[in-house]
Amino acid sequence: MAGFPKDFVWGGAASAYQIEGAVNEDGKGRHIWDVFTKEEGRVFGGHTGAVACDHYHRFREDVRLMKEMGLKAYRFSIDWSRVLPEGIGKVNEKGIAFYGELIDELQKAGIEPYITLHHWEYPYELYKKGGWMNADSAEWFGEYAGLIAERFSDRVTNFFTLNEPQCFIGLGYLQGEHAPGLRAPVRDTFLMAHNALRAHGRAVQKMREKAKRPIKVGYAPTGPMNYPATEKPEDIEAARTAFFAMPELSNWTWNVAWWSDPVLLGSYPEEGLVRFEPYLPRITQEDMRLISEPIDLYAQNIYNGNAICMGPDGKPQIAARKEGFPHTACDWPVVPECIYWGPKFLQERYHRPLYITENGVSCRDVISLDGKVHDPERIDFLHRYLRQIRRAIEDGVDIRGYFLWTFLDNFEWNHGYSERFGTVFVDFQTQQRIPKDSAYWYRDVIRANGENL
């Protein structure tokens, strides 16, 4: 097989709090980021998402820009607290109307909507009831998921439940860098993780129950995309082992297998069950059946990973990076190999088609004297990574789609507005949008279905 399949999904991605703004408008409830960003010292520069890209008011302009870019699909998240201000119970019809209008606008532009249910906007009223610590959190999320299916499945086919649980549990409750900013006892974080996975399973059930027509439901985790330092068989085996291994307890959420094995294989990885046994909650067969409800879409957000070699002791070890190794503006290593080996290892273990639901780069973008935004570093980065995706496809890995992160420069969580991942520049004082050179480059890639790479 040569190149990208004819029906390959070329998309862009965004999340609600990072772009919408309008945090106090039209009946929206508070979520944990609304609260977290008001605490001094939590976010770079004291920035908040109160206005962000003002997408709530400017979504029609933004969809026009997506159409100009030639996007075939757009993955966005629904702010749970905008449609259910208390997380459960009374529906906010103005919130539902906003997302309905966005979906209609996308479809008029010929852009397929992909909805993510939870991209970290956890309702504060449910957080006060224990959040993910509360066993009822699975039912809360199920109620929300059922509402979204009921209201939007007549027009939307593709849904993802959770985005990057590694991050919203790990960074939110273990490291304390993200909302709600806790350093919880390790035992509590394992319980939260288990309940989040139970919530995923319950959402799959409720969406299928409430859908008005057949839909596709999936899941979008992330993790360290380790790759072999060389293509020697021993290094490939070392990288495969490290890819699915359990990390140190202090950063235990940052792994692939703990979050994907239960969903796709029906059980937690044995290594983790043994190593983490003192911290684990009670795990029942009923839980595992719920967590492993069959899904249609398996996705992965892929940015970087470590080069792995086989050590002299016969165990995998991280290979040292050479001096002057390339890094992005947010200090992430540039390692295109990870987006070849990651999908390859994932398919070997899980035997599922894969969607890459995030991949992109932060650059030090500025408006040049000619009024344009030239971002050759982003173009080079994307070119290298997309070539590796093509290589994976040509080697038999079933990759169905790619969603570039991100469409607009936005509120980058605890980094505020200091990082620019967008293909469209946003002046956060005036809300002016300027498509960067990379937006036009990506448009040409989409038109050529990647044959120009």
Secondary structure, 3 states (H helix, E strand, C coil): CCCCCCCCEEEEECCHHHHCCCCCCCCCCCEHHHHHCCCCCCCHHHCCCCCCCCHHHHHHHHHHHHHHHCCCEEEEECCHHHHCCCCCCCCCHHHHHHHHHHHHHHHHCCCEEEEEEECCCCEHHHHCCCHHHCCCHHHHHHHHHHHHHHHHCCCCCEEEEEECHHHHHHHHHHCCCCCCCCCCCHHHHHHHHHHHHHHHHHHHHHHHHHCCCCCEEEEECCCCCCEECCCCHHHHHHHHHHHCCCCCHHHCCCCCHHHHHHHHHCCCCHHHHHHCHHHCCCCCHHHHHHHCCCCCEEEEECCCCCEEEECCCCCEEECCCCCCCCECCCCCECCCCHHHHHHHHHHHHHCCCEEEEECCCCCCCCCCCCCCCCCHHHHHHHHHHHHHHHHHHHCCCCEEEEEEECCECCCCHHHCCCCCCCCEEECCCCCCEEECHHHHHHHHHHHCCCCCC
